[in-house]
Amino acid sequence: MSKRFFRFMTYLAPIPTTAHPISRFFPFPAMAVDVPTMRHAPRRQRRMLPAVWMRAGTSKGLFLHQRDLPPQREKWAPIILAAMGSNDSDPKQLNGVAGATSTTSKVAVIAPSERPDCDVEYTFVQVSIGSPKLDFTGNCGNICSGVGPFAVDEGLVVVPPGAEHVDVRILNTNTGRVIVETMEVDEDGHYVEDGDLTLPGTRAAGSRIDVAFEKPAGSMTGLMLPSGQPTEFLHIPGTIVRPSADVTVSLVDAANPFVLVDSRSIPESIKVTGADSAFFLDFIEAVRCRGAVRMGLAADLEAAAKTRGTPKIAMLSEPALTIDSGKDIPDVEVTAFSMGKVHGSLQLTGAVCLASAICTPGTIANTIAKKAAQYRVATVARRRGRERQAVADGSTLV
């Protein structure tokens, strides 16, 4: 992972304009007029929130110390929504620092960990765009990759003298899973930003960060295959697509729960509209909601529609038979979706989940990428480039 970040103080609760009574003036003093006493509304105090605004992987978000927020999580919403620009339901988030996309409307809250095997604890928050809502379900792998550098530079992790690299052990409170990040540090113990590593989905270069997910299976459901089946069908009724369709999916929970869809089972009438079309996105959302119920993450379709962050969903396809000189031939092609729109790349947790699915017999990913499953290393083609995922052993994915 590579990134760029800067520190700043964001101002919350701006002072409102004081409303004054309007005096009416008459051209002739024909009668006495009682002028009401003017009373000034009390001024609201501005609050300063120390923060780091950082690109992490292919996402960008606000990084906060938990100590700067109220102890009760239910009181975080007014502060975070105001900082990001979602408190007034503005789809452009102009009153905040967020960027009006799902990949730039994210928050990481970090604190020292009380667990002896972890350095810090991190809570991920997905901030809704156009509505004042926060989603605490699931993790974000890209934002997670910025937690290590934040912890090092903010003094939450002590770097041994003379060290050139440091491991930061992170407990993600959303899933209860541990992530280990290895990064380069300078002679003063600060994270080294500059480097020549680039990622599909961003043109900026930076230093390398290795991210390893320990025991990622069952992050929210407790099971790698929550339904007990590696592959199954989800029925989409004729009210959504005509004729009705049975879509082939693999419901996999590793790092984050995902609905992995076999593109071959999507009706041609939907495919031809393109992945960015409203018809296609509505169809994908219908599949996602039914997958949520099947995985036990939502009681019904209505509840599933209200929590768009989990499960996530991606469409898998057999790779096109093209060979680019100097590039790895892909084992599988993936189109990911995020918060109702096409994802510009692929979520890092999606890469973990996909790698895990490839190595799980009977899943769609395993069927498409059989050779990759044998060697436990896969090359994945996505909308913006390619990347390699590897299963290091039975419990860790990197």
Contacts in CASP RR format, 6 or more apart in sequence:
PFRMAT RR
TARGET T0000
AUTHOR 0000-0000-0000
METHOD contacts of the structure
MODEL  1
MSKRFFRFMTYLAPIPTTAHPISRFFPFPAMAVDVPTMRHAPRRQRRMLP
AVWMRAGTSKGLFLHQRDLPPQREKWAPIILAAMGSNDSDPKQLNGVAGA
TSTTSKVAVIAPSERPDCDVEYTFVQVSIGSPKLDFTGNCGNICSGVGPF
AVDEGLVVVPPGAEHVDVRILNTNTGRVIVETMEVDEDGHYVEDGDLTLP
GTRAAGSRIDVAFEKPAGSMTGLMLPSGQPTEFLHIPGTIVRPSADVTVS
LVDAANPFVLVDSRSIPESIKVTGADSAFFLDFIEAVRCRGAVRMGLAAD
LEAAAKTRGTPKIAMLSEPALTIDSGKDIPDVEVTAFSMGKVHGSLQLTG
AVCLASAICTPGTIANTIAKKAAQYRVATVARRRGRERQAVADGSTLV
1 56 0 8 1.000
1 57 0 8 1.000
1 142 0 8 1.000
1 145 0 8 1.000
1 146 0 8 1.000
1 199 0 8 1.000
1 208 0 8 1.000
1 209 0 8 1.000
1 211 0 8 1.000
1 348 0 8 1.000
2 57 0 8 1.000
2 195 0 8 1.000
2 197 0 8 1.000
2 198 0 8 1.000
2 199 0 8 1.000
2 202 0 8 1.000
2 204 0 8 1.000
2 205 0 8 1.000
2 206 0 8 1.000
2 207 0 8 1.000
2 208 0 8 1.000
2 209 0 8 1.000
3 54 0 8 1.000
3 55 0 8 1.000
3 56 0 8 1.000
3 57 0 8 1.000
3 145 0 8 1.000
3 146 0 8 1.000
3 149 0 8 1.000
3 193 0 8 1.000
3 206 0 8 1.000
3 209 0 8 1.000
4 54 0 8 1.000
4 55 0 8 1.000
4 193 0 8 1.000
4 204 0 8 1.000
4 206 0 8 1.000
5 52 0 8 1.000
5 53 0 8 1.000
5 54 0 8 1.000
5 55 0 8 1.000
5 63 0 8 1.000
5 146 0 8 1.000
5 149 0 8 1.000
5 150 0 8 1.000
5 193 0 8 1.000
6 52 0 8 1.000
6 53 0 8 1.000
6 54 0 8 1.000
7 50 0 8 1.000
7 51 0 8 1.000
7 52 0 8 1.000
7 53 0 8 1.000
8 51 0 8 1.000
8 52 0 8 1.000
8 53 0 8 1.000
9 48 0 8 1.000
9 49 0 8 1.000
9 50 0 8 1.000
9 51 0 8 1.000
10 48 0 8 1.000
10 49 0 8 1.000
10 51 0 8 1.000
10 62 0 8 1.000
10 83 0 8 1.000
10 96 0 8 1.000
10 97 0 8 1.000
11 46 0 8 1.000
11 47 0 8 1.000
11 48 0 8 1.000
11 49 0 8 1.000
12 46 0 8 1.000
12 47 0 8 1.000
12 48 0 8 1.000
12 49 0 8 1.000
12 79 0 8 1.000
12 82 0 8 1.000
12 83 0 8 1.000
13 44 0 8 1.000
13 45 0 8 1.000
13 46 0 8 1.000
13 47 0 8 1.000
13 82 0 8 1.000
14 44 0 8 1.000
14 46 0 8 1.000
15 43 0 8 1.000
15 44 0 8 1.000
15 46 0 8 1.000
16 41 0 8 1.000
16 44 0 8 1.000
18 40 0 8 1.000
18 41 0 8 1.000
18 43 0 8 1.000
19 41 0 8 1.000
20 38 0 8 1.000
20 40 0 8 1.000
21 36 0 8 1.000
21 38 0 8 1.000
23 35 0 8 1.000
24 33 0 8 1.000
26 33 0 8 1.000
47 79 0 8 1.000
49 64 0 8 1.000
49 68 0 8 1.000
49 79 0 8 1.000
49 83 0 8 1.000
50 64 0 8 1.000
50 65 0 8 1.000
50 68 0 8 1.000
51 62 0 8 1.000
51 63 0 8 1.000
51 64 0 8 1.000
51 83 0 8 1.000
52 62 0 8 1.000
52 63 0 8 1.000
52 64 0 8 1.000
52 150 0 8 1.000
52 154 0 8 1.000
53 60 0 8 1.000
53 61 0 8 1.000
53 62 0 8 1.000
53 63 0 8 1.000
53 97 0 8 1.000
54 60 0 8 1.000
54 61 0 8 1.000
54 63 0 8 1.000
54 146 0 8 1.000
54 149 0 8 1.000
54 150 0 8 1.000
55 61 0 8 1.000
55 202 0 8 1.000
55 204 0 8 1.000
56 142 0 8 1.000
56 143 0 8 1.000
56 144 0 8 1.000
56 145 0 8 1.000
56 146 0 8 1.000
56 147 0 8 1.000
57 142 0 8 1.000
57 145 0 8 1.000
57 146 0 8 1.000
57 199 0 8 1.000
57 202 0 8 1.000
57 348 0 8 1.000
58 103 0 8 1.000
58 142 0 8 1.000
58 199 0 8 1.000
58 200 0 8 1.000
58 201 0 8 1.000
58 202 0 8 1.000
58 344 0 8 1.000
58 345 0 8 1.000
59 103 0 8 1.000
59 104 0 8 1.000
59 106 0 8 1.000
59 140 0 8 1.000
59 142 0 8 1.000
59 143 0 8 1.000
60 99 0 8 1.000
60 103 0 8 1.000
60 104 0 8 1.000
60 106 0 8 1.000
61 98 0 8 1.000
61 104 0 8 1.000
61 105 0 8 1.000
61 106 0 8 1.000
61 107 0 8 1.000
61 108 0 8 1.000
61 143 0 8 1.000
62 80 0 8 1.000
62 83 0 8 1.000
62 84 0 8 1.000
62 97 0 8 1.000
62 98 0 8 1.000
62 106 0 8 1.000
62 107 0 8 1.000
62 108 0 8 1.000
63 107 0 8 1.000
63 108 0 8 1.000
63 110 0 8 1.000
63 146 0 8 1.000
63 147 0 8 1.000
63 150 0 8 1.000
64 107 0 8 1.000
64 108 0 8 1.000
64 109 0 8 1.000
64 110 0 8 1.000
65 109 0 8 1.000
65 110 0 8 1.000
65 111 0 8 1.000
65 154 0 8 1.000
66 109 0 8 1.000
66 110 0 8 1.000
66 111 0 8 1.000
66 121 0 8 1.000
66 123 0 8 1.000
67 111 0 8 1.000
69 75 0 8 1.000
69 76 0 8 1.000
69 79 0 8 1.000
69 109 0 8 1.000
70 76 0 8 1.000
70 79 0 8 1.000
73 123 0 8 1.000
73 136 0 8 1.000
76 109 0 8 1.000
76 125 0 8 1.000
76 134 0 8 1.000
77 132 0 8 1.000
77 134 0 8 1.000
78 87 0 8 1.000
80 107 0 8 1.000
80 125 0 8 1.000
80 127 0 8 1.000
80 134 0 8 1.000
81 87 0 8 1.000
81 127 0 8 1.000
81 132 0 8 1.000
81 134 0 8 1.000
82 95 0 8 1.000
82 96 0 8 1.000
83 96 0 8 1.000
83 97 0 8 1.000
83 107 0 8 1.000
84 93 0 8 1.000
84 96 0 8 1.000
84 97 0 8 1.000
84 98 0 8 1.000
84 105 0 8 1.000
84 107 0 8 1.000
84 127 0 8 1.000
85 93 0 8 1.000
85 94 0 8 1.000
85 95 0 8 1.000
85 96 0 8 1.000
85 97 0 8 1.000
85 98 0 8 1.000
86 93 0 8 1.000
86 98 0 8 1.000
86 105 0 8 1.000
86 127 0 8 1.000
86 128 0 8 1.000
86 129 0 8 1.000
86 130 0 8 1.000
86 131 0 8 1.000
86 132 0 8 1.000
86 133 0 8 1.000
87 95 0 8 1.000
87 132 0 8 1.000
88 95 0 8 1.000
88 132 0 8 1.000
89 130 0 8 1.000
89 131 0 8 1.000
89 132 0 8 1.000
90 130 0 8 1.000
91 100 0 8 1.000
91 129 0 8 1.000
91 130 0 8 1.000
92 100 0 8 1.000
93 99 0 8 1.000
93 100 0 8 1.000
93 105 0 8 1.000
93 129 0 8 1.000
93 130 0 8 1.000
98 104 0 8 1.000
98 105 0 8 1.000
98 127 0 8 1.000
98 129 0 8 1.000
99 105 0 8 1.000
100 129 0 8 1.000
101 129 0 8 1.000
101 341 0 8 1.000
102 126 0 8 1.000
102 129 0 8 1.000
102 338 0 8 1.000
102 339 0 8 1.000
102 340 0 8 1.000
102 341 0 8 1.000
102 343 0 8 1.000
103 142 0 8 1.000
103 338 0 8 1.000
103 343 0 8 1.000
103 344 0 8 1.000
105 126 0 8 1.000
105 127 0 8 1.000
105 128 0 8 1.000
105 129 0 8 1.000
106 124 0 8 1.000
106 125 0 8 1.000
106 126 0 8 1.000
106 127 0 8 1.000
106 140 0 8 1.000
106 143 0 8 1.000
107 124 0 8 1.000
107 125 0 8 1.000
107 127 0 8 1.000
108 122 0 8 1.000
108 123 0 8 1.000
108 124 0 8 1.000
108 125 0 8 1.000
108 143 0 8 1.000
108 144 0 8 1.000
108 146 0 8 1.000
108 147 0 8 1.000
108 150 0 8 1.000
109 122 0 8 1.000
109 123 0 8 1.000
109 125 0 8 1.000
110 120 0 8 1.000
110 121 0 8 1.000
110 122 0 8 1.000
110 123 0 8 1.000
110 147 0 8 1.000
110 150 0 8 1.000
110 151 0 8 1.000
110 154 0 8 1.000
110 156 0 8 1.000
111 120 0 8 1.000
111 121 0 8 1.000
112 119 0 8 1.000
112 120 0 8 1.000
112 121 0 8 1.000
112 156 0 8 1.000
113 119 0 8 1.000
113 120 0 8 1.000
113 121 0 8 1.000
113 169 0 8 1.000
113 171 0 8 1.000
114 121 0 8 1.000
115 121 0 8 1.000
115 171 0 8 1.000
117 169 0 8 1.000
117 178 0 8 1.000
118 169 0 8 1.000
118 170 0 8 1.000
118 171 0 8 1.000
118 178 0 8 1.000
119 151 0 8 1.000
119 156 0 8 1.000
119 157 0 8 1.000
119 168 0 8 1.000
119 169 0 8 1.000
119 170 0 8 1.000
120 147 0 8 1.000
120 148 0 8 1.000
120 151 0 8 1.000
120 156 0 8 1.000
120 157 0 8 1.000
120 168 0 8 1.000
120 169 0 8 1.000
120 170 0 8 1.000
120 171 0 8 1.000
121 170 0 8 1.000
121 171 0 8 1.000
121 172 0 8 1.000
121 173 0 8 1.000
122 144 0 8 1.000
122 147 0 8 1.000
122 170 0 8 1.000
122 171 0 8 1.000
122 172 0 8 1.000
122 173 0 8 1.000
123 136 0 8 1.000
123 172 0 8 1.000
123 173 0 8 1.000
123 174 0 8 1.000
124 136 0 8 1.000
124 138 0 8 1.000
124 139 0 8 1.000
124 140 0 8 1.000
124 143 0 8 1.000
124 144 0 8 1.000
124 172 0 8 1.000
124 174 0 8 1.000
125 134 0 8 1.000
125 135 0 8 1.000
125 136 0 8 1.000
126 134 0 8 1.000
126 135 0 8 1.000
126 140 0 8 1.000
126 309 0 8 1.000
126 339 0 8 1.000
127 133 0 8 1.000
127 134 0 8 1.000
127 135 0 8 1.000
128 134 0 8 1.000
128 135 0 8 1.000
128 339 0 8 1.000
129 339 0 8 1.000
135 307 0 8 1.000
135 308 0 8 1.000
135 309 0 8 1.000
135 310 0 8 1.000
136 174 0 8 1.000
137 174 0 8 1.000
137 220 0 8 1.000
137 297 0 8 1.000
137 307 0 8 1.000
137 309 0 8 1.000
137 310 0 8 1.000
138 174 0 8 1.000
138 175 0 8 1.000
138 219 0 8 1.000
138 220 0 8 1.000
138 256 0 8 1.000
138 257 0 8 1.000
138 309 0 8 1.000
138 310 0 8 1.000
139 172 0 8 1.000
139 174 0 8 1.000
139 175 0 8 1.000
139 177 0 8 1.000
139 219 0 8 1.000
139 255 0 8 1.000
139 256 0 8 1.000
139 349 0 8 1.000
140 347 0 8 1.000
140 348 0 8 1.000
140 349 0 8 1.000
141 179 0 8 1.000
141 211 0 8 1.000
141 255 0 8 1.000
141 347 0 8 1.000
141 348 0 8 1.000
141 349 0 8 1.000
141 352 0 8 1.000
142 347 0 8 1.000
142 348 0 8 1.000
144 170 0 8 1.000
144 172 0 8 1.000
144 179 0 8 1.000
144 181 0 8 1.000
144 211 0 8 1.000
144 348 0 8 1.000
145 181 0 8 1.000
145 209 0 8 1.000
145 211 0 8 1.000
145 348 0 8 1.000
146 181 0 8 1.000
146 209 0 8 1.000
147 168 0 8 1.000
147 170 0 8 1.000
147 179 0 8 1.000
147 181 0 8 1.000
148 157 0 8 1.000
148 168 0 8 1.000
148 170 0 8 1.000
148 181 0 8 1.000
148 183 0 8 1.000
148 191 0 8 1.000
148 209 0 8 1.000
149 183 0 8 1.000
149 191 0 8 1.000
149 193 0 8 1.000
149 209 0 8 1.000
150 156 0 8 1.000
151 157 0 8 1.000
151 168 0 8 1.000
151 170 0 8 1.000
152 159 0 8 1.000
152 166 0 8 1.000
152 168 0 8 1.000
152 183 0 8 1.000
152 185 0 8 1.000
152 189 0 8 1.000
152 190 0 8 1.000
152 191 0 8 1.000
153 190 0 8 1.000
153 191 0 8 1.000
157 166 0 8 1.000
157 168 0 8 1.000
159 166 0 8 1.000
159 185 0 8 1.000
159 189 0 8 1.000
160 166 0 8 1.000
162 187 0 8 1.000
163 185 0 8 1.000
163 189 0 8 1.000
164 184 0 8 1.000
164 185 0 8 1.000
165 182 0 8 1.000
165 183 0 8 1.000
165 184 0 8 1.000
165 185 0 8 1.000
166 182 0 8 1.000
166 183 0 8 1.000
166 185 0 8 1.000
166 189 0 8 1.000
167 180 0 8 1.000
167 181 0 8 1.000
167 182 0 8 1.000
168 180 0 8 1.000
168 181 0 8 1.000
168 182 0 8 1.000
168 183 0 8 1.000
169 178 0 8 1.000
169 179 0 8 1.000
169 180 0 8 1.000
170 178 0 8 1.000
170 179 0 8 1.000
170 180 0 8 1.000
170 181 0 8 1.000
171 177 0 8 1.000
171 178 0 8 1.000
172 178 0 8 1.000
172 179 0 8 1.000
175 219 0 8 1.000
175 220 0 8 1.000
175 255 0 8 1.000
175 256 0 8 1.000
176 219 0 8 1.000
177 213 0 8 1.000
177 214 0 8 1.000
177 215 0 8 1.000
177 216 0 8 1.000
177 219 0 8 1.000
177 255 0 8 1.000
178 213 0 8 1.000
178 214 0 8 1.000
178 215 0 8 1.000
179 211 0 8 1.000
179 212 0 8 1.000
179 213 0 8 1.000
179 214 0 8 1.000
180 211 0 8 1.000
180 212 0 8 1.000
180 214 0 8 1.000
181 209 0 8 1.000
181 210 0 8 1.000
181 211 0 8 1.000
181 212 0 8 1.000
182 209 0 8 1.000
182 210 0 8 1.000
182 212 0 8 1.000
183 191 0 8 1.000
183 192 0 8 1.000
183 207 0 8 1.000
183 208 0 8 1.000
183 209 0 8 1.000
183 210 0 8 1.000
184 191 0 8 1.000
184 192 0 8 1.000
184 207 0 8 1.000
184 208 0 8 1.000
185 191 0 8 1.000
185 192 0 8 1.000
186 192 0 8 1.000
191 207 0 8 1.000
192 207 0 8 1.000
193 206 0 8 1.000
193 207 0 8 1.000
194 206 0 8 1.000
194 207 0 8 1.000
195 205 0 8 1.000
195 206 0 8 1.000
195 207 0 8 1.000
195 208 0 8 1.000
196 205 0 8 1.000
196 206 0 8 1.000
197 205 0 8 1.000
197 206 0 8 1.000
197 207 0 8 1.000
197 208 0 8 1.000
198 204 0 8 1.000
198 205 0 8 1.000
198 206 0 8 1.000
199 345 0 8 1.000
199 387 0 8 1.000
200 345 0 8 1.000
200 346 0 8 1.000
200 382 0 8 1.000
200 384 0 8 1.000
200 385 0 8 1.000
200 386 0 8 1.000
200 387 0 8 1.000
201 344 0 8 1.000
201 345 0 8 1.000
201 384 0 8 1.000
201 385 0 8 1.000
210 398 0 8 1.000
211 348 0 8 1.000
211 398 0 8 1.000
212 392 0 8 1.000
212 396 0 8 1.000
212 397 0 8 1.000
212 398 0 8 1.000
213 254 0 8 1.000
213 255 0 8 1.000
213 349 0 8 1.000
213 352 0 8 1.000
213 396 0 8 1.000
213 397 0 8 1.000
213 398 0 8 1.000
214 395 0 8 1.000
214 396 0 8 1.000
215 395 0 8 1.000
215 396 0 8 1.000
216 254 0 8 1.000
216 255 0 8 1.000
216 352 0 8 1.000
216 353 0 8 1.000
216 356 0 8 1.000
216 397 0 8 1.000
217 223 0 8 1.000
217 224 0 8 1.000
217 253 0 8 1.000
217 254 0 8 1.000
217 356 0 8 1.000
218 224 0 8 1.000
218 226 0 8 1.000
218 253 0 8 1.000
218 254 0 8 1.000
218 257 0 8 1.000
219 253 0 8 1.000
219 254 0 8 1.000
219 255 0 8 1.000
219 256 0 8 1.000
219 257 0 8 1.000
220 253 0 8 1.000
220 256 0 8 1.000
220 257 0 8 1.000
220 297 0 8 1.000
220 310 0 8 1.000
221 253 0 8 1.000
221 257 0 8 1.000
221 295 0 8 1.000
221 296 0 8 1.000
221 297 0 8 1.000
222 253 0 8 1.000
223 253 0 8 1.000
224 252 0 8 1.000
224 253 0 8 1.000
224 254 0 8 1.000
224 356 0 8 1.000
224 360 0 8 1.000
225 250 0 8 1.000
225 251 0 8 1.000
225 252 0 8 1.000
225 253 0 8 1.000
225 360 0 8 1.000
226 251 0 8 1.000
226 253 0 8 1.000
226 257 0 8 1.000
226 294 0 8 1.000
226 295 0 8 1.000
226 296 0 8 1.000
226 297 0 8 1.000
227 251 0 8 1.000
227 294 0 8 1.000
227 295 0 8 1.000
229 251 0 8 1.000
230 250 0 8 1.000
230 360 0 8 1.000
230 361 0 8 1.000
230 362 0 8 1.000
230 363 0 8 1.000
230 366 0 8 1.000
231 248 0 8 1.000
231 249 0 8 1.000
231 250 0 8 1.000
231 362 0 8 1.000
231 363 0 8 1.000
231 364 0 8 1.000
231 367 0 8 1.000
232 248 0 8 1.000
232 249 0 8 1.000
232 250 0 8 1.000
232 251 0 8 1.000
232 294 0 8 1.000
233 246 0 8 1.000
233 247 0 8 1.000
233 248 0 8 1.000
233 249 0 8 1.000
234 246 0 8 1.000
234 247 0 8 1.000
234 249 0 8 1.000
234 287 0 8 1.000
234 290 0 8 1.000
234 291 0 8 1.000
234 294 0 8 1.000
235 244 0 8 1.000
235 245 0 8 1.000
235 246 0 8 1.000
235 247 0 8 1.000
235 290 0 8 1.000
236 244 0 8 1.000
236 245 0 8 1.000
236 246 0 8 1.000
236 247 0 8 1.000
236 283 0 8 1.000
236 286 0 8 1.000
236 287 0 8 1.000
236 290 0 8 1.000
237 244 0 8 1.000
238 244 0 8 1.000
240 282 0 8 1.000
240 283 0 8 1.000
240 286 0 8 1.000
241 267 0 8 1.000
241 269 0 8 1.000
241 270 0 8 1.000
241 283 0 8 1.000
241 286 0 8 1.000
242 269 0 8 1.000
243 267 0 8 1.000
245 265 0 8 1.000
245 266 0 8 1.000
245 267 0 8 1.000
246 265 0 8 1.000
247 261 0 8 1.000
247 262 0 8 1.000
247 265 0 8 1.000
247 266 0 8 1.000
247 287 0 8 1.000
248 261 0 8 1.000
248 262 0 8 1.000
248 264 0 8 1.000
248 265 0 8 1.000
248 364 0 8 1.000
249 259 0 8 1.000
249 260 0 8 1.000
249 261 0 8 1.000
249 262 0 8 1.000
249 287 0 8 1.000
249 291 0 8 1.000
249 364 0 8 1.000
250 259 0 8 1.000
250 260 0 8 1.000
250 357 0 8 1.000
250 362 0 8 1.000
250 363 0 8 1.000
250 364 0 8 1.000
250 365 0 8 1.000
251 257 0 8 1.000
251 258 0 8 1.000
251 259 0 8 1.000
251 260 0 8 1.000
251 291 0 8 1.000
251 294 0 8 1.000
251 295 0 8 1.000
251 311 0 8 1.000
252 258 0 8 1.000
252 260 0 8 1.000
252 353 0 8 1.000
252 356 0 8 1.000
252 357 0 8 1.000
252 360 0 8 1.000
252 363 0 8 1.000
252 365 0 8 1.000
253 295 0 8 1.000
253 311 0 8 1.000
253 353 0 8 1.000
254 352 0 8 1.000
254 353 0 8 1.000
254 356 0 8 1.000
254 357 0 8 1.000
254 397 0 8 1.000
255 348 0 8 1.000
255 349 0 8 1.000
255 350 0 8 1.000
255 352 0 8 1.000
255 353 0 8 1.000
255 356 0 8 1.000
255 397 0 8 1.000
256 310 0 8 1.000
256 311 0 8 1.000
256 312 0 8 1.000
256 347 0 8 1.000
256 349 0 8 1.000
256 350 0 8 1.000
256 352 0 8 1.000
256 353 0 8 1.000
257 295 0 8 1.000
257 297 0 8 1.000
257 310 0 8 1.000
257 311 0 8 1.000
257 312 0 8 1.000
257 353 0 8 1.000
258 311 0 8 1.000
258 312 0 8 1.000
258 313 0 8 1.000
258 314 0 8 1.000
258 350 0 8 1.000
258 353 0 8 1.000
258 354 0 8 1.000
258 357 0 8 1.000
259 287 0 8 1.000
259 288 0 8 1.000
259 291 0 8 1.000
259 292 0 8 1.000
259 295 0 8 1.000
259 311 0 8 1.000
259 312 0 8 1.000
259 313 0 8 1.000
259 314 0 8 1.000
260 313 0 8 1.000
260 314 0 8 1.000
260 316 0 8 1.000
260 353 0 8 1.000
260 354 0 8 1.000
260 357 0 8 1.000
260 363 0 8 1.000
260 364 0 8 1.000
260 365 0 8 1.000
261 284 0 8 1.000
261 287 0 8 1.000
261 313 0 8 1.000
261 314 0 8 1.000
261 315 0 8 1.000
261 316 0 8 1.000
261 364 0 8 1.000
262 316 0 8 1.000
262 364 0 8 1.000
263 271 0 8 1.000
263 315 0 8 1.000
263 316 0 8 1.000
263 317 0 8 1.000
263 335 0 8 1.000
264 317 0 8 1.000
266 283 0 8 1.000
266 315 0 8 1.000
270 279 0 8 1.000
270 280 0 8 1.000
270 283 0 8 1.000
271 280 0 8 1.000
273 279 0 8 1.000
273 280 0 8 1.000
274 280 0 8 1.000
275 281 0 8 1.000
275 315 0 8 1.000
275 335 0 8 1.000
275 342 0 8 1.000
276 341 0 8 1.000
276 342 0 8 1.000
281 337 0 8 1.000
281 340 0 8 1.000
281 341 0 8 1.000
281 342 0 8 1.000
284 313 0 8 1.000
284 315 0 8 1.000
284 337 0 8 1.000
284 340 0 8 1.000
285 305 0 8 1.000
285 308 0 8 1.000
285 340 0 8 1.000
287 313 0 8 1.000
288 304 0 8 1.000
288 311 0 8 1.000
288 312 0 8 1.000
288 313 0 8 1.000
288 337 0 8 1.000
289 298 0 8 1.000
289 301 0 8 1.000
289 304 0 8 1.000
289 305 0 8 1.000
290 301 0 8 1.000
290 304 0 8 1.000
291 297 0 8 1.000
291 304 0 8 1.000
291 311 0 8 1.000
292 298 0 8 1.000
292 303 0 8 1.000
292 304 0 8 1.000
292 307 0 8 1.000
292 310 0 8 1.000
292 311 0 8 1.000
293 299 0 8 1.000
293 300 0 8 1.000
293 301 0 8 1.000
293 304 0 8 1.000
295 311 0 8 1.000
297 304 0 8 1.000
297 307 0 8 1.000
297 310 0 8 1.000
297 311 0 8 1.000
298 304 0 8 1.000
298 307 0 8 1.000
308 339 0 8 1.000
308 340 0 8 1.000
309 338 0 8 1.000
309 339 0 8 1.000
312 336 0 8 1.000
312 337 0 8 1.000
312 338 0 8 1.000
312 347 0 8 1.000
312 349 0 8 1.000
312 350 0 8 1.000
313 336 0 8 1.000
313 337 0 8 1.000
314 334 0 8 1.000
314 335 0 8 1.000
314 336 0 8 1.000
314 337 0 8 1.000
314 346 0 8 1.000
314 350 0 8 1.000
314 354 0 8 1.000
315 334 0 8 1.000
315 335 0 8 1.000
315 336 0 8 1.000
315 337 0 8 1.000
316 332 0 8 1.000
316 333 0 8 1.000
316 334 0 8 1.000
316 354 0 8 1.000
316 364 0 8 1.000
316 365 0 8 1.000
316 368 0 8 1.000
317 332 0 8 1.000
317 333 0 8 1.000
317 334 0 8 1.000
317 335 0 8 1.000
317 368 0 8 1.000
318 332 0 8 1.000
318 333 0 8 1.000
318 368 0 8 1.000
319 329 0 8 1.000
319 330 0 8 1.000
319 331 0 8 1.000
319 332 0 8 1.000
319 333 0 8 1.000
319 381 0 8 1.000
320 333 0 8 1.000
320 381 0 8 1.000
323 329 0 8 1.000
327 386 0 8 1.000
328 379 0 8 1.000
328 386 0 8 1.000
328 388 0 8 1.000
329 379 0 8 1.000
330 379 0 8 1.000
330 380 0 8 1.000
330 381 0 8 1.000
330 386 0 8 1.000
331 358 0 8 1.000
331 368 0 8 1.000
331 369 0 8 1.000
331 371 0 8 1.000
331 372 0 8 1.000
331 378 0 8 1.000
331 379 0 8 1.000
331 380 0 8 1.000
332 354 0 8 1.000
332 358 0 8 1.000
332 365 0 8 1.000
332 368 0 8 1.000
332 369 0 8 1.000
332 372 0 8 1.000
332 378 0 8 1.000
332 380 0 8 1.000
332 381 0 8 1.000
333 380 0 8 1.000
333 381 0 8 1.000
333 382 0 8 1.000
334 346 0 8 1.000
334 354 0 8 1.000
334 380 0 8 1.000
334 381 0 8 1.000
334 382 0 8 1.000
335 342 0 8 1.000
335 343 0 8 1.000
335 382 0 8 1.000
335 383 0 8 1.000
336 342 0 8 1.000
336 343 0 8 1.000
336 344 0 8 1.000
336 345 0 8 1.000
336 346 0 8 1.000
336 347 0 8 1.000
336 350 0 8 1.000
336 382 0 8 1.000
336 383 0 8 1.000
337 343 0 8 1.000
338 347 0 8 1.000
342 383 0 8 1.000
343 383 0 8 1.000
344 382 0 8 1.000
344 383 0 8 1.000
344 384 0 8 1.000
345 382 0 8 1.000
345 383 0 8 1.000
345 384 0 8 1.000
345 385 0 8 1.000
346 354 0 8 1.000
346 380 0 8 1.000
346 382 0 8 1.000
346 383 0 8 1.000
346 387 0 8 1.000
351 380 0 8 1.000
351 387 0 8 1.000
351 389 0 8 1.000
352 389 0 8 1.000
352 397 0 8 1.000
354 365 0 8 1.000
354 378 0 8 1.000
354 380 0 8 1.000
354 389 0 8 1.000
355 378 0 8 1.000
355 389 0 8 1.000
355 390 0 8 1.000
355 391 0 8 1.000
355 397 0 8 1.000
356 391 0 8 1.000
356 397 0 8 1.000
357 363 0 8 1.000
357 364 0 8 1.000
357 365 0 8 1.000
357 366 0 8 1.000
358 365 0 8 1.000
358 366 0 8 1.000
358 369 0 8 1.000
358 372 0 8 1.000
358 373 0 8 1.000
358 378 0 8 1.000
358 389 0 8 1.000
358 391 0 8 1.000
359 366 0 8 1.000
359 373 0 8 1.000
359 376 0 8 1.000
359 391 0 8 1.000
360 366 0 8 1.000
361 373 0 8 1.000
366 373 0 8 1.000
369 378 0 8 1.000
372 378 0 8 1.000
372 379 0 8 1.000
376 390 0 8 1.000
376 391 0 8 1.000
377 388 0 8 1.000
377 389 0 8 1.000
377 390 0 8 1.000
377 391 0 8 1.000
378 388 0 8 1.000
378 389 0 8 1.000
378 390 0 8 1.000
379 386 0 8 1.000
379 387 0 8 1.000
379 388 0 8 1.000
380 386 0 8 1.000
380 387 0 8 1.000
380 388 0 8 1.000
380 389 0 8 1.000
389 397 0 8 1.000
390 397 0 8 1.000
390 398 0 8 1.000
391 397 0 8 1.000
392 398 0 8 1.000
END
